[in-house]
Amino acid sequence: MKGMRWKKEPIGKALTDFLADKGIILLTWVWQAGGVASRSRPIVAPEDAKGLKVRGGSREMDMVLQAAGAAVLSVPSNEIYSAMQTGACDAGITSSTSLISFRLEEVAKSLTSGAGASYWFMLEPLMMSKSIFDGLPKNQQDIILAVGTELEAFGRTGAQDDDIEVAKVYEKAGGKVSALDIATVGKWRDIARDTAWKDYAAKTTTAANFLKLASDVPA
């Protein structure tokens, strides 16, 4: 996955340096893919979202959804169930792990899986206070960093396992499971490039540099 390569690319150094200035050290890089649970029709391509009330989970994702013709609402992950149950929300985007743990298959008829390809990923690293880390002896620092790196394989495998498991959960509940392909992800990316990416790049010069460095990572 492209995001997993960030750690060894210029974007990884820029992000870790930025966080270090804020007093934070990244110990373990863990990425999670996500998908969409829907009460009605599957949301696979951008045009599928038109006219639906969708929980995107972030300001940036909401911008993409609005450009696709959806109405957006802001609710935390643990409230997606009740919002979908009452009809206040037609669909919710969140991680595969959350799609399982919040039992959305009970109120959803469709799932768009992020197992093969996805336009939604979340960085969920293990972090540590830099001041505490800096106060430790060098040998203890080395051990912490080594363990942090070793955990990355565990985190990646766990996330990928959930990508597969979530489809099984929804199929068992009688839901329709759809997959994303690269071409469809490209449609979402094109919308994001014209909305959320532009918005983020305009925030600060640092944000613009982060976006450029992230875009420079080979596919």
N, C-alpha and C positions, 0 to 999 in steps of 0.2 A: 504494500500500500504506500502511496506517495507520502502520506503524513508520517509514516514510520521512518522515512528517510530524512525527515527534517533535522533530526538530532545531529547528523553528520554533515549537513549542508549549511551554507551561510545563514539561512533563516534560523537554524537551530542555535547557532552562536549568538546571533542578534537577539533572539528571544531570551536565551539564558542570561546574557549580559544585562538585558533590560530588567529581568526579574531580580538578578543579583543586586542591582542598584536599588531595588525596592525591598531588599532584605530577604529574598526568597531563593532557595536552591531547588532545582528540579532533580529528583532522584530517579524517578521511573517514568518513562514516557509510555502512556497507555492511551490508545484511541479506541473509541466505540463507534460502530456504524449504527444508523437508525433507519426507521421505516415509518409507514403511515398506517394507522388503524382507522377505518371508516365505517360509519353506520350504514352507508348506502353503497354507491358505486366505488370501485377502486380508484384511487388517485395515483396514476402512474405517470402519464405525461402532464405537462403544465395545463393543457386545455381541460383536463379532467377536474381540475380544482375550481373551474369557473362556477360561480353561484353558490358554492358551498362555504359553510362557516368552519374555518380551520384554525386549530391551535398550532402555531409555528414554533413557539418556544423561545424566540428571541426577536429583537427589533429587526435584525437583518433578515431573518427567515420570513418575517411578516412582510417585509418590503417585496421579497420575491413572490410570495403568495398573492399579494395585492396586485402586482403586475400581471399575474396569471389570471386575475379575475375573481379571486376568492375574497370573502370577508374574513377578517382575522379577529381573534379574541385572545386575551392574555390570561391564562390560568396556569398555576404550577402543575407539575406532572401528576401529583397525587390527587388533583381535582378533575383530571380529564374524564375519569370514569363517570362521575356524577353529572358533569356537563354533557357528556354524550348520552347518558341515560335519560336526561330530561329533554334532550333535543336542542339544548342551547349551543351545542357543538356537534358538527357533522363528522369531523375527523381530527385526529391528533398526530403530530409528528414528535417522535421521541426515540430514545435508544432501544435497541432490541431487548436489552435487559429490562428496561422499564415497561416495554410493551408486554412482557411476560409478568413481571412482578405486580403490576397494577391491574391484572386480570381483565384487560380491555377486550379480550376475546368474548367476554360475556355480553358486551354491548355493541360489538362491531361485527359486521358481515364480511368485511374485506380487509386484507392486509397487503401492503406493498412491502416486500422484504428488501433489506439492504445487504443480503448475503453475497450476491454476485457483484453488484455495483450499487453505488448510492451517491446522492448529492448531499447527504447529511452525515457529518462526522463530528464527534466531540472529543476534545482532548481532556482526559481525566488523569493527570499525573499525580504521583506521590511527591509531596513537597516538604521542605524542612526550613526552619528558620536559619538564615545565614549566620546570624550572630551566635546561635547555639552551635552550629556546625563549625564555625571558625574557632570556637572555644575548646574544641576537642583535640586530643593528640592526633598527630598525622596518621598513625596506624589505625585509629578508630575511624577517621575520615575515609581512609582507603577501604575499610571493611564496609562502611555504609554505602559508599558509591558502588562497590562491587555487587553487594546484595541488591541494590536498586536496579542495576543493569540486568542481573539474573532474573529479576521479577518481570522484566518486559516480555519475555517469551510466555510466561504464565498469563500475564494480562492479555496479551494478544490472542492466545489460544482460547481463553475464557470468553473473550468478546466474540470471536468467530464461532465458538460453540453455541453462544446465545443466538447468533444470526441464523443458525440452522434450527435450533430448538424452537424459536418463536414461530417458524412456519409450521412445525409439527403441532404446536399448541393450537394454532388457529384452524388448521385443517381438522384436527380432532373435534373442535367445537363447531365444525360445519361451515367455517368461513372460506371465502375464495382467496387464494394466495397468488399474488402477481409478482413478477420479478422485473427489475430494471435492467436495461441493456445500455451499452456505452452511448449509443446514439441518443437515447432518451435522457440520460444524464447530461449529455451535451446541451440539450434544449434548456434544462434547468440552469446549467452553468451560463449559458448565453444571457438568460434573464438576470441572473445574479451579477454578471459582469456589468450590466447596464444599470443596476440598481444598488444592491448592497455593497458591491465592490467599490463603486464610485463614492458612495456615501462614506465608507470606511476610509478610503484613501484621502478624502477631503478633511478628515478630522485633524490630523497632525502630520508633520513631515515624517515622524517615526512610523505612524500607521501606514503612510504611503510607501515607505521603505520596506516594511514588513510584507505588504501585499506584493510588491515587486519581487522580493526575495522568494516568497512562497510560490509565485508564479514561475520563477526561474527553475524550480526543482523539476527535473525530467519526469515525464509521465511513466 
